[in-house]
Every structure is written in structure tokens, then in C-alpha cells.
């Protein structure tokens, strides 16, 4: 029997997942998840150990192999995806520096990023499509390891999350344009590494070699090592394909580009994006990404906190999970009796989170409602910014873990004032990675009726509350705009 199973691996900000699909039917035949425990450190640090990553990768692949049983012989290719940016720095022994990786939500380099933005921001945006921000690997490396880290030999190579997984599986080091460009290291015009971006990092001798070659997504980068195959119970030599950043992998999993869909991702990050034609001059958005298409760009409006806000409140209130927070929130009316929340628990650009209008009569339910309202309203705000730049965002698909809760999706639809589509499958990233594995084997899923694509459904807003949601949205935007000088003042005084 010709191998017919594709495996997609996705390392997110909170867990690692592996999904096995039948190439012909798109049916999921195995799925495994394992949490990735992150350590929250002083000054906004967020790290995960190499041991945790290795353990999770071995566990999910071994579990998938166990579920497949005799069908492991049918595995045709593997693809990887993962969160963007962060720091996966290897030393001369090709081990993670200090035995740890740094998450993209880490804020310890916030002051450095703001200083770089003040001195180099406009020039860098013109070249690489974004301004410096705390989660960039070069900025984190300079802050935590020092500007002489390469000269001292502490930093030998730099990888992205998905590429670290691929390195563990194959021993090969490479990346793709989507990760490199989202991290602000690729010239938007040429699609090649930007020396200006490396120079701006301030790290002496840091250059493109640290990341390896740029390979197209959906091409083979190596084969599964015998040692890795033995650990996870898969056949050695399985081709491992170059993937893409998790956002693009998820968009691939729903054919967002082909169907003209913008996306809002209710994940750890608040991600809102759309693929559109090259626009000059560049629109004033958070990031313009060259993901390897000559005439297309990925346009993004992001903040480091979406579901992270709700997860934080769950911990503070002693609730079991995000769904419990939404349960509590939905027991209260829209607007939480005048209580508002600034949804930025992971910071970014000097912005911080907090309640505004808190009074003695407000309850836990009001707090939950304020956080949930603000989380959805921030997605609507970012989508409006994309629309204001003339980008095609009139059709939106909601992705991420939060998309499994139809109440959150309906709230976003109400703030947008139109129906939205949702993909309640939280494995879109892994599914997209499996599609890249299919591409590497010349499997044309489009010819099979898009069998590998994730299913979606439509969520309608409640028309009866249209004006109330529009009024809340306007007030939320006014609050954020009004608070901008306060954020700037607080950031300027931070040490």
C-alpha cells in the first residue's frame, strides 16, 4: 500500500500537538497534545525548558504512532509549524543556550525594543515591514545574552519554534520566509535577509548564517533520524517538510487566501491578518510579511494578549479554565456595569493591562465580563485598522482555542456588526503543517476537493443588541486612545 498518512506538528504558546491525517480523505486518524509549561519570570520573562520541549515532542509522536498501530508504515511525510519569534538560540554544541527557549510573549526586552524603534523604526519599517518589538529573536538575544554573544561563542545558531522541532527530528537547520519576515529580518521588497535588520540588533557578527537557508514552505528539508524514529516509534527516513509560521499554517488549513478570508485568532496572542496584494506605500499596520509570494503580502495587526487575558483572570479568580471565565462573564450584561479592562496582560510597546472604573459594587462576574468584552473588542479594533488601510477584511474567519467557544465568536461578530465564520477545530496549525507535508510529496489536496481543509461554520451576531455593541465598541476605542499618553508616561518611567 502506498503511504497515505501525513503528520503535522504544531508548537504553540501553551502546548505541543501532533495530528495524523489520511491524505485521500482528510480524516484525522490520530491526535495527541501535551502542555508546555512556561515559567513566568520577573520583569515579564517567559521561558520553557529544552527538556519540556523534547519530552512533549517525543510524547506526542509516540502517542500518534501508538494510535496508528500497524499503519505507522503508511506515514508519508511530516510537517512542522509553531509560534513566531521568541528565542531558540543554540550554542556550539547545538544545545539551547542555558537549556531554555524564550517565548514570543517575553517582555524583558521591551525598553530595548522601544529605544530601537525610536532610533531605527521608520527606516526598518520601510525595509522589513515592521518596527522593533520585544519578542523578536535578535532583540531578545541582545537583551538577555549581550551584544557580544556571538563573539563569546554563546550564540552559534538561531532558530524559530517550528525549525527547532525540525532540527530535533532531522539534525538540519533551515527556516522559511514567513517566520523570518514576521520576525522582521527579511527585506519586504526582495524576500531575502535584511542586513540592516541584523545590524540594528546591535549583536556583533550576527547574520543570516545563524538561521540557515530560507526554504520554500512545502519542500523537504531532511529525513527523520534513526535515533528519533526509535524514540517515537515511527519508521526512520520519513521526509520532514519545511512548514510555515503557525498563523500562515492555520490560514492554509482553511484556504483563507483562496476564499478571500481575513482571520482573527483567539489564541495566546491577539492576531488579526489578511493576505492581499502588494500595496505601496506600505499601509500603516503592525506588520507586512513577505511569505514567499512575489505579488502577495500578509498584513497583520497584533497584540501579545488575547486569550492570555482570560487565562490570567482564571488563575487570579481560581477558576479551572477559560470557559469557566466566559461562563461567569455571560451571567452579567454587556458593559459590566461600567467596568472596563485594558486587555494587555502580556504588555508590548510599554502598554499594560488594568481595570478602569472599578467600584466597590463590582463583582467577580463584572470583572470576568469586562475582561471577556475587552478581549473580543481588541480583535474588532485591530480588524478595523486593517480595514482602514483598504485591506479586504469584510469576510472573517475566527481561529484559535477561543473559537471553540461560540459565545466569544458571537461577541466578536456583534462588535464587527456582521456574521463571521469560525473554525472550531483547534488543530488548524497542525493541519496546515500536514498540508505542507502533502505539498512536499506533490500531493495535490485541491484536486481532492480540498479534503485536507478544516471545517468551518457561520456565527450570526444578535441583531437585537447591535446598537449596544456598537456603542461599547466606540467607547472601548476611545478608552484605548485616551490611555495612550498614560502608557507612554508609564513606559518612560519604567526601569
C-alpha positions as CSV (number, residue, x, y, z in Angstrom):
1,X,0.0,0.0,0.0
2,X,1.3,3.4,-0.9
3,X,2.0,5.6,2.2
4,X,-1.1,7.7,2.7
5,X,-0.8,9.4,6.1
6,X,0.6,12.8,6.8
7,X,1.6,14.1,10.2
8,X,1.5,17.8,11.2
9,X,3.2,19.1,14.4
10,X,2.4,22.4,16.0
11,X,4.3,24.0,18.9
12,X,2.1,26.8,20.3
13,X,2.5,29.1,23.2
14,X,0.9,26.7,25.6
15,X,1.0,23.2,24.2
16,X,2.5,20.9,21.5
17,X,0.3,18.9,19.3
18,X,0.6,16.2,16.6
19,X,-2.1,15.3,14.1
20,X,-2.2,12.5,11.6
21,X,-4.4,12.8,8.6
22,X,-5.3,10.5,5.7
23,X,-4.1,12.2,2.5
24,X,-7.1,11.0,0.5
25,X,-9.9,11.7,2.8
26,X,-8.5,14.4,5.2
27,X,-9.8,12.3,8.1
28,X,-7.9,12.6,11.4
29,X,-6.6,9.2,12.3
30,X,-4.5,10.2,15.4
31,X,-4.2,13.2,17.6
32,X,-2.1,13.9,20.7
33,X,-1.5,17.0,22.8
34,X,0.9,17.8,25.7
35,X,1.0,21.1,27.7
36,X,4.3,23.1,27.5
37,X,4.8,24.5,31.0
38,X,6.2,28.1,30.8
39,X,8.0,29.8,33.6
40,X,6.9,33.3,34.3
41,X,9.9,35.3,35.4
42,X,10.4,38.8,36.9
43,X,10.2,41.8,34.5
44,X,7.9,39.9,32.1
45,X,10.1,36.9,31.4
46,X,8.5,33.8,29.8
47,X,10.7,30.7,29.2
48,X,10.3,27.0,28.5
49,X,12.9,24.4,29.1
50,X,14.6,22.3,26.4
51,X,13.7,19.2,28.5
52,X,10.0,20.1,28.4
53,X,10.0,20.7,24.6
54,X,11.9,17.4,23.9
55,X,9.6,15.5,26.3
56,X,6.5,16.9,24.6
57,X,7.7,16.2,21.1
58,X,8.6,12.6,21.9
59,X,5.4,12.1,23.8
60,X,3.0,13.3,21.1
61,X,4.8,11.5,18.3
62,X,5.0,8.2,20.3
63,X,1.3,8.6,21.1
64,X,0.4,9.2,17.5
65,X,2.5,6.1,16.5
66,X,0.7,4.1,19.1
67,X,-2.7,5.2,17.9
68,X,-1.8,4.4,14.3
69,X,-0.6,0.9,15.2
70,X,0.4,-1.0,12.1
71,X,-0.5,2.0,10.0
72,X,2.8,3.7,11.0
73,X,4.2,2.2,7.8
74,X,1.8,4.4,5.9
75,X,3.3,7.7,7.2
76,X,4.5,9.5,4.1
77,X,5.8,12.9,5.4
78,X,5.9,15.1,8.4
79,X,5.5,18.9,8.6
80,X,6.1,21.4,11.5
81,X,4.7,24.7,12.5
82,X,4.9,26.8,15.6
83,X,4.6,30.3,17.1
84,X,6.7,33.0,15.6
85,X,9.6,34.9,17.1
86,X,10.8,34.2,20.6
87,X,14.4,33.0,21.0
88,X,15.7,29.5,20.2
89,X,19.4,30.1,20.5
90,X,21.8,27.2,20.0
91,X,25.3,27.1,21.4
92,X,28.4,25.5,19.8
93,X,27.1,22.0,20.9
94,X,23.8,22.7,19.2
95,X,22.0,22.8,22.6
96,X,19.6,25.5,23.6
97,X,21.6,28.2,25.4
98,X,21.1,27.8,29.1
99,X,18.8,24.8,28.4
100,X,15.9,27.1,27.7
101,X,13.9,28.8,24.9
102,X,12.2,32.2,25.3
103,X,8.6,32.7,24.3
104,X,7.4,35.4,21.9
105,X,5.4,36.9,24.8
106,X,8.5,37.7,26.8
107,X,8.7,41.4,27.6
108,X,12.2,41.8,29.2
109,X,13.5,43.5,26.0
110,X,10.6,46.0,25.9
111,X,12.8,49.0,26.7
112,X,15.4,48.0,24.2
113,X,12.7,47.5,21.5
114,X,11.3,50.9,22.2
115,X,14.7,52.5,22.0
116,X,15.4,50.8,18.7
117,X,12.0,51.9,17.4
118,X,12.9,55.5,18.3
119,X,16.2,55.4,16.5
120,X,15.6,53.0,13.6
121,X,11.8,52.4,13.4
122,X,10.8,54.3,10.2
123,X,13.8,53.1,8.3
124,X,13.3,49.5,9.4
125,X,9.6,49.6,8.6
126,X,10.4,50.7,5.1
127,X,12.7,47.8,4.7
128,X,11.3,44.9,6.7
129,X,7.7,45.8,7.2
130,X,7.6,46.2,11.0
131,X,9.2,48.2,13.8
132,X,11.3,46.6,16.6
133,X,9.3,44.8,19.2
134,X,10.2,42.9,22.4
135,X,9.6,39.3,21.1
136,X,12.0,39.5,18.2
137,X,14.8,36.9,18.5
138,X,17.5,39.4,17.8
139,X,16.2,41.9,20.3
140,X,15.7,39.2,23.0
141,X,19.2,37.8,22.3
142,X,20.8,41.3,22.7
143,X,18.9,41.9,25.9
144,X,19.4,38.6,27.6
145,X,22.7,37.3,26.2
146,X,24.5,40.5,25.4
147,X,25.7,42.2,22.2
148,X,28.9,40.2,22.2
149,X,27.0,36.8,22.5
150,X,28.2,35.6,19.1
151,X,31.8,36.7,19.7
152,X,31.9,35.0,23.1
153,X,30.6,31.8,21.4
154,X,27.4,31.7,23.5
155,X,25.2,32.0,20.4
156,X,26.1,29.8,17.5
157,X,22.7,29.5,15.7
158,X,19.2,31.0,16.0
159,X,16.0,29.1,15.1
160,X,12.3,29.6,15.2
161,X,10.0,27.3,17.1
162,X,9.0,25.1,14.2
163,X,12.6,24.9,13.0
164,X,13.8,23.8,16.4
165,X,11.3,20.9,16.1
166,X,12.6,20.1,12.6
167,X,16.2,20.2,13.9
168,X,15.4,17.8,16.6
169,X,13.8,15.4,14.1
170,X,16.4,15.7,11.3
171,X,19.5,17.4,12.5
172,X,19.1,20.0,9.7
173,X,18.9,23.8,10.3
174,X,16.8,26.0,7.9
175,X,13.8,28.2,8.0
176,X,11.2,29.8,5.7
177,X,10.2,33.3,4.7
178,X,7.1,33.5,6.8
179,X,8.9,33.1,10.1
180,X,11.9,35.2,9.1
181,X,9.7,38.0,7.8
182,X,7.3,38.0,10.7
183,X,10.4,38.4,13.0
184,X,11.4,41.4,11.0
185,X,14.6,40.0,9.4
186,X,13.6,39.9,5.7
187,X,13.6,42.7,3.2
188,X,10.0,43.0,2.0
189,X,11.0,44.1,-1.4
190,X,13.5,41.4,-2.2
191,X,12.4,38.5,0.1
192,X,16.0,38.0,1.2
193,X,17.6,38.6,4.5
194,X,17.9,42.2,5.5
195,X,21.4,43.2,6.7
196,X,20.0,46.4,8.0
197,X,17.8,44.4,10.4
198,X,20.8,42.4,11.6
199,X,22.9,45.5,12.1
200,X,20.1,47.2,14.1
201,X,20.1,44.3,16.6
202,X,23.5,45.5,17.8
203,X,24.8,42.0,18.1
204,X,28.2,41.9,16.6
205,X,28.7,39.2,13.9
206,X,25.1,38.1,13.9
207,X,24.0,37.4,10.4
208,X,21.8,35.3,8.1
209,X,24.0,32.2,8.6
210,X,22.7,31.9,12.1
211,X,19.3,30.9,10.8
212,X,20.3,28.7,7.9
213,X,18.9,28.9,4.4
214,X,15.4,30.1,3.5
215,X,13.5,27.2,2.0
216,X,10.0,27.4,0.4
217,X,7.2,26.0,2.6
218,X,6.2,22.5,1.4
219,X,9.7,21.4,0.4
220,X,11.7,18.6,2.0
221,X,14.3,19.8,4.4
222,X,15.5,16.4,5.8
223,X,14.6,12.9,6.9
224,X,13.6,11.5,10.3
225,X,16.8,10.5,12.1
226,X,17.0,6.8,13.1
227,X,17.6,7.9,16.7
228,X,14.4,10.0,16.7
229,X,12.5,7.3,14.9
230,X,13.4,4.7,17.6
231,X,12.3,7.1,20.4
232,X,8.9,7.8,18.9
233,X,8.1,4.5,17.1
234,X,7.9,5.9,13.6
235,X,9.9,4.5,10.6
236,X,13.3,6.1,10.0
237,X,13.8,8.2,6.9
238,X,10.3,9.8,6.7
239,X,10.7,13.1,4.8
240,X,10.2,16.2,7.0
241,X,8.9,19.2,5.2
242,X,9.6,22.9,5.7
243,X,6.5,24.4,7.2
244,X,5.5,28.0,8.0
245,X,4.6,30.2,11.0
246,X,1.5,28.9,12.8
247,X,-0.7,31.8,11.5
248,X,0.1,31.0,7.9
249,X,-0.3,27.3,8.5
250,X,-3.7,27.9,10.0
251,X,-4.7,30.1,7.1
252,X,-3.6,27.4,4.8
253,X,-5.7,24.9,6.7
254,X,-8.9,26.9,5.9
255,X,-7.8,28.1,2.4
256,X,-8.1,31.7,3.6
257,X,-6.3,33.1,0.7
258,X,-8.3,31.2,-1.9
259,X,-11.6,32.0,-0.3
260,X,-10.8,35.7,0.4
261,X,-10.9,35.4,4.2
262,X,-9.3,37.5,6.8
263,X,-8.6,35.8,10.1
264,X,-8.9,36.7,13.8
265,X,-7.0,34.3,16.0
266,X,-8.3,33.9,19.6
267,X,-5.0,32.4,20.9
268,X,-2.4,33.5,23.4
269,X,-1.7,36.4,21.1
270,X,-4.4,38.7,19.6
271,X,-3.7,38.1,15.9
272,X,-5.6,39.6,13.0
273,X,-4.4,39.2,9.5
274,X,-5.3,39.1,5.8
275,X,-3.4,38.1,2.6
276,X,-3.6,40.8,0.0
277,X,-1.8,42.3,-3.0
278,X,1.4,44.4,-2.6
279,X,0.5,47.9,-1.6
280,X,2.8,50.9,-2.0
281,X,3.4,52.9,0.1
282,X,3.1,50.2,2.8
283,X,-0.1,50.5,4.8
284,X,0.3,51.6,8.4
285,X,-0.2,48.2,10.0
286,X,1.7,46.4,12.7
287,X,3.5,44.1,10.2
288,X,3.8,43.5,6.5
289,X,5.1,40.0,5.8
290,X,6.7,38.7,2.7
291,X,5.9,34.9,3.0
292,X,7.5,34.0,-0.4
293,X,4.8,35.2,-2.8
294,X,6.1,37.8,-5.3
295,X,2.8,39.7,-5.6
296,X,1.2,38.9,-2.2
297,X,1.8,40.0,1.3
298,X,0.4,39.0,4.7
299,X,-0.8,42.1,6.6
300,X,-1.1,41.8,10.4
301,X,-2.5,43.8,13.4
302,X,-1.5,42.1,16.6
303,X,-1.2,42.5,20.4
304,X,0.6,40.0,22.7
305,X,-2.6,39.2,24.6
306,X,-5.9,37.7,23.6
307,X,-6.9,34.5,25.4
308,X,-4.0,35.3,27.7
309,X,-6.1,37.9,29.3
310,X,-8.8,35.3,30.1
311,X,-6.3,32.7,31.2
312,X,-4.8,35.2,33.6
313,X,-8.2,36.0,35.1
314,X,-8.9,32.3,35.5
315,X,-5.8,32.0,37.6
316,X,-6.5,35.1,39.6
317,X,-10.1,34.0,40.4
318,X,-9.2,30.4,41.0
319,X,-11.4,29.2,38.1
320,X,-10.5,26.0,36.3
321,X,-10.1,27.3,32.7
322,X,-11.1,30.0,30.2
323,X,-14.5,28.5,29.6
324,X,-15.3,29.0,33.3
325,X,-14.4,32.7,32.9
326,X,-16.7,33.0,29.9
327,X,-19.5,31.2,31.9
328,X,-19.1,33.7,34.7
329,X,-18.9,36.7,32.3
330,X,-22.0,35.7,30.4
331,X,-24.0,35.8,33.6
332,X,-23.5,39.6,33.5
333,X,-24.7,42.2,31.0
334,X,-22.6,43.7,28.3
335,X,-20.5,46.6,29.7
336,X,-20.1,45.1,33.2
337,X,-21.9,47.9,34.9
338,X,-19.4,50.5,33.7
339,X,-16.3,48.4,34.5
340,X,-13.7,48.3,31.7
341,X,-10.5,46.3,31.2
342,X,-7.3,47.1,29.2
343,X,-6.6,43.7,27.6
344,X,-2.8,43.8,27.6
345,X,-1.6,41.3,30.3
346,X,1.4,40.4,28.2
347,X,2.4,44.1,27.6
348,X,4.1,45.2,24.5
349,X,5.3,48.6,23.5
350,X,5.0,49.9,27.0
351,X,1.3,49.0,27.2
352,X,0.0,47.4,30.3
353,X,-3.3,45.9,31.5
354,X,-5.7,47.1,34.1
355,X,-9.3,47.7,35.2
356,X,-10.8,51.2,34.7
357,X,-13.9,52.3,36.6
358,X,-13.6,49.7,39.3
359,X,-16.0,50.4,42.2
360,X,-17.0,48.7,45.4
361,X,-20.2,47.2,44.0
362,X,-18.4,45.4,41.1
363,X,-18.2,41.6,41.5
364,X,-16.2,38.7,40.1
365,X,-18.8,38.4,37.4
366,X,-18.3,42.1,36.4
367,X,-14.5,41.5,36.3
368,X,-15.0,38.5,34.1
369,X,-17.4,40.3,31.8
370,X,-15.0,43.3,31.5
371,X,-12.1,41.0,30.5
372,X,-14.1,39.0,28.0
373,X,-15.7,42.1,26.4
374,X,-12.3,43.8,26.1
375,X,-10.6,40.6,24.6
376,X,-13.2,40.5,21.8
377,X,-13.3,44.2,21.3
378,X,-9.5,44.3,20.8
379,X,-9.8,41.9,17.8
380,X,-12.5,44.2,16.4
381,X,-10.2,47.2,16.9
382,X,-7.4,45.5,15.0
383,X,-9.7,44.4,12.2
384,X,-10.9,48.0,11.8
385,X,-7.3,49.2,11.5
386,X,-6.7,46.7,8.7
387,X,-10.0,47.8,7.0
388,X,-9.0,51.5,7.3
389,X,-5.9,50.7,5.2
390,X,-8.1,49.4,2.4
391,X,-7.4,45.7,3.1
392,X,-10.0,43.1,2.4
393,X,-11.4,42.1,5.8
394,X,-15.1,42.1,5.2
395,X,-15.2,38.3,5.5
396,X,-13.6,37.0,8.7
397,X,-12.8,33.5,10.0
398,X,-12.1,33.1,13.7
399,X,-9.4,30.6,14.6
400,X,-7.6,29.5,17.8
401,X,-8.6,27.9,21.0
402,X,-11.1,30.6,21.8
403,X,-13.0,29.8,18.5
404,X,-14.3,26.6,20.2
405,X,-16.5,28.8,22.4
406,X,-19.3,30.1,20.2
407,X,-20.1,32.9,22.8
408,X,-16.8,34.5,22.2
409,X,-17.2,34.3,18.4
410,X,-20.7,35.7,18.6
411,X,-19.4,38.6,20.7
412,X,-16.8,39.4,18.1
413,X,-19.4,39.2,15.4
414,X,-21.5,41.7,17.3
415,X,-18.6,44.1,17.6
416,X,-17.8,43.7,13.9
417,X,-21.5,44.1,13.1
418,X,-21.7,41.2,10.7
419,X,-21.6,37.4,10.6
420,X,-18.3,35.7,11.0
421,X,-17.1,32.2,10.1
422,X,-15.4,30.1,12.8
423,X,-13.2,27.0,12.7
424,X,-13.8,25.3,16.0
425,X,-11.0,22.8,15.2
426,X,-8.2,23.9,17.5
427,X,-5.7,21.9,15.4
428,X,-5.7,24.2,12.3
429,X,-1.9,24.8,12.8
430,X,-1.1,21.1,12.8
431,X,-3.5,20.5,9.9
432,X,-1.7,23.3,8.0
433,X,1.6,21.6,8.8
434,X,0.3,18.3,7.4
435,X,-0.7,20.1,4.2
436,X,2.9,21.4,3.8
437,X,3.9,17.7,4.3
438,X,1.5,16.9,1.5
439,X,3.0,19.6,-0.8
440,X,6.4,18.1,-0.2
441,X,5.2,14.9,-1.7
442,X,3.4,16.5,-4.6
443,X,0.0,15.5,-3.2
444,X,-2.5,18.0,-4.6
445,X,-5.1,18.3,-2.0
446,X,-7.0,20.9,-4.1
447,X,-7.6,18.2,-6.7
448,X,-9.1,16.0,-4.0
449,X,-11.8,18.6,-3.2
450,X,-9.8,20.3,-0.5
451,X,-10.2,17.1,1.6
452,X,-7.4,18.2,4.0
453,X,-9.1,21.5,4.9
454,X,-10.6,22.2,8.3
455,X,-14.4,22.5,8.5
456,X,-15.9,25.9,9.3
457,X,-19.4,27.2,10.2
458,X,-21.1,30.6,10.4
459,X,-22.0,32.5,13.5
460,X,-24.5,35.3,13.4
461,X,-24.5,38.3,15.7
462,X,-27.5,39.1,17.8
463,X,-29.2,41.9,15.8
464,X,-31.3,42.9,18.8
465,X,-28.2,44.2,20.6
466,X,-26.5,45.9,17.6
467,X,-26.6,49.4,18.9
468,X,-25.4,48.4,22.4
469,X,-22.4,46.6,20.9
470,X,-21.6,49.5,18.6
471,X,-21.7,51.9,21.5
472,X,-19.4,49.7,23.6
473,X,-17.0,49.3,20.7
474,X,-16.8,53.1,20.3
475,X,-16.3,53.6,24.0
476,X,-13.6,50.9,24.1
477,X,-11.6,52.5,21.2
478,X,-11.9,55.9,22.9
479,X,-10.6,54.5,26.1
480,X,-7.6,52.9,24.4
481,X,-6.8,56.1,22.5
482,X,-7.2,58.2,25.7
483,X,-4.9,55.9,27.6
484,X,-2.1,56.1,25.1
485,X,-0.3,59.1,26.7
486,X,-0.6,57.3,30.1
487,X,1.0,54.2,28.7
488,X,3.8,56.4,27.2
489,X,4.3,58.1,30.6
490,X,4.5,54.8,32.5
491,X,6.8,53.2,30.0
492,X,9.1,56.2,30.1
493,X,9.4,55.9,33.8
494,X,9.9,52.1,33.9
495,X,13.2,50.8,35.0
